[in-house]
Amino acid sequence: MVCTNSPLSAAAGLKVLQEGGNAFDAALAVAATETVTMVPMCGVGGDSFILLYEAANSQMTSISSSGVPGSGASADYYRKQGLTMMPLEGPHSVGVPGEVAAWEEVHRRFCSKPFDQLLDTAIGYAEDGFAIPPKIAENFASTADRLAAFPSTAEVLLAGGRTPGEGDLLVNKDLAESLRRIAVGGADEFYKGELSRKMLKALNDAGGLFTAEDFADHEVDVHDPIGTTYRGETIYQTRPPSQGFIHLEMLNLIEGFELSRLSSDDPEAIHLMVEAKKIAYGDRNRLAGDPRVVEWPLDEVISKKYADRRRSEISLDRVGGESPSLESARTDGNTTYFCVADGAGNAVSWVHSLSHGFGSRFMAGGTGILFNNRAGRGFSLIPGHPNEFAPNKRTMHT
């Protein structure tokens, strides 16, 4: 079974399963293909958060791979320029991409097929092109003016100065070559090799403040997942800097109400879920930061005891006050999700993203790689905020 927003990527995963691959092989093929066919939402220049279940030993594993911003910058650097929020576009919005490191980690631990073979379909679509589906055509139409602001991006995604429409063929031969390099050289090529040097030069020539070490020192987090129970069922989530803990906190809060007696669109059900979200998102903004850098009480926040105490703040007959720690979103996000399962019972749940649609809108010329804007969207410039921008720190997200 393969469930994804992209029929082309689903077909890539099914082909791997039909040829004897396991769910992990298929998931890697899907992920790679989506980085080509779902260009606004995910990419080689993005990041990944993954849950993987091995049926043979009933083992669940969490893999998180997101990166740090340019180490030449600091919160004071941006504040001295008069900024109160991080830039959403260009090199200063970029975090070191984690996607390729996640691929290699999944392959090393779980896959049975050769790494380069699992990238074949993605390389083919990048080299020969694919027909743009309706939703992605809408994404292009709404973002073309911002993509045009970056010549290296426009050269590939707006070829000939034209916004691609539904059914048009999108070709990215530079990305095909980058994927071939990755297929042969793996994560070392992406983070330490010639491809890394090309990306660094492009970022820094455009004003970025990255060092070679920012890329070379990228690390993947591999952990047991965090989890909770909801009415007898166990729910797992990826660890911070993923925001998966928010989901667990919300479930704990809402478990104290009888939602099963209400329809999904019942005003009372909607009210209760919104109030739970207020509490959980407020806790995120008040407490949560990169656990490598910031100490905060994760285990307490996702505990039943904590939910029992905070649930008393939810009233059935009135709307609660706004949390002072909540902030309005500056623009919509854009992420994609897929899942894969095989006949042996193995399963994969995979989120990967560029953060906003088309990420930073900045592409490294000659590579076809469009970068995320995770640092720009996620970090705060508020002094003392747990998610305040800092070198060698990952922002909370996804």
C-alpha positions, 0 to 999 in steps of 0.5 A: 500500500502506498498513499501519497498526493502524487500519483507518479510517486505512488506508482514509483513506490508500488513498482518497488513493492511489486519487484520485491522491495519492502516498505522502506525501499518503497518509501525511499523511492516515493520520497525521492520522486516527490522531491521532483514531482511535488516541487512546491512542497518538498525537495532535496533542499528540504527536511524530513520527519519519519516514523518507521515500524519494523514488524519482525521485532515490533520496533518503532523508530523516529528519524528527524533530519532538519538543519541549522541556519548559517553560522555567520548570523545571529539574532543580534545581526538581524535585529541590528538591521531593524528586523523584528521577524526573520526574512521569509525568502532568500538565503537568510531564510534557509536551514541546512537541508536534511532530506538527503541525510534522512534518505541515507539513514533510512537506507542504511538501517532498513532498506534491501534494494541498492540506494541508486536504484531507488532514485532511478524514477526521480532522476527520470522525471527530473531529466525528462519532465512530468506533466504538471497537475492542477494543484501544482499549477495553482501553486505556480500561478500564485507564487510566480512573481516571487519566484521571478525575483530570483534569477537562478530559480526563474531560469528553471521553474519559469523557463522562457519567462513563462509560468507553467500551467496544468499539463505543461512539462516541467523539466529540471536537468540540473536536478537530475544531475544532482540526484545522480551525484547523490545516487553515487556519492550519497550524503557525503556528496551532498554535505561534503562534496562538489555538490555541497560546494556549489550550494554553499557558493550560491547561498553565500554569493547571494548574501548567505552566511553559511560555512562548509562546516554548517553542511558537513556537520549535519546530523540526523536524530534517530530515537525511540518516538514519543507517544501517548494513549487515546482511549486504549490506542497508542499514538506515536510522534517524532521528537522535537524539534518536530512539533509532534508533541503538540498532537499528543498534548491535544489528544490528552486534553481532549480525551477527557471529553466525550467526542464520540457522541458528537459529529465531526462538524458539531459546534461543541466538538469544534469548540473543544478541539479549538480550545485544546489547540490554543493550550497546546500551541501556546505551550509550544511558543512558551516552552519549546526549542531545539532540545540540543540547546534548550532545556524544557519539560517535554515529558511533563507537557505530554503527560496525562497529569499535565493534561488533567490540570490544563483541561480545567481551563476549557469551558463547554459554554464559553470561549477561552482567552487568547494565549499571550504566547500565540502569534499570528502566522505570516503566511500559509505553509506547504508540506506533504505527507505519505505512508507506505505498508507492505505485506510483512506488516512493515510501515512508514509514515513520512513528512517532508517539506520546504516549509512554505510553498517553494520554500525560500524561493531561492535555487542554487544555480546549476544544481536545480535544488530549491532551498527550504525557508525553515529558518525564516519561517520558524525562528523568533527574534524575540530576546529570550524566546526558546525558539530565538534564532541562534547558530547551530540551533534548529527551529521548532517545526512540522 
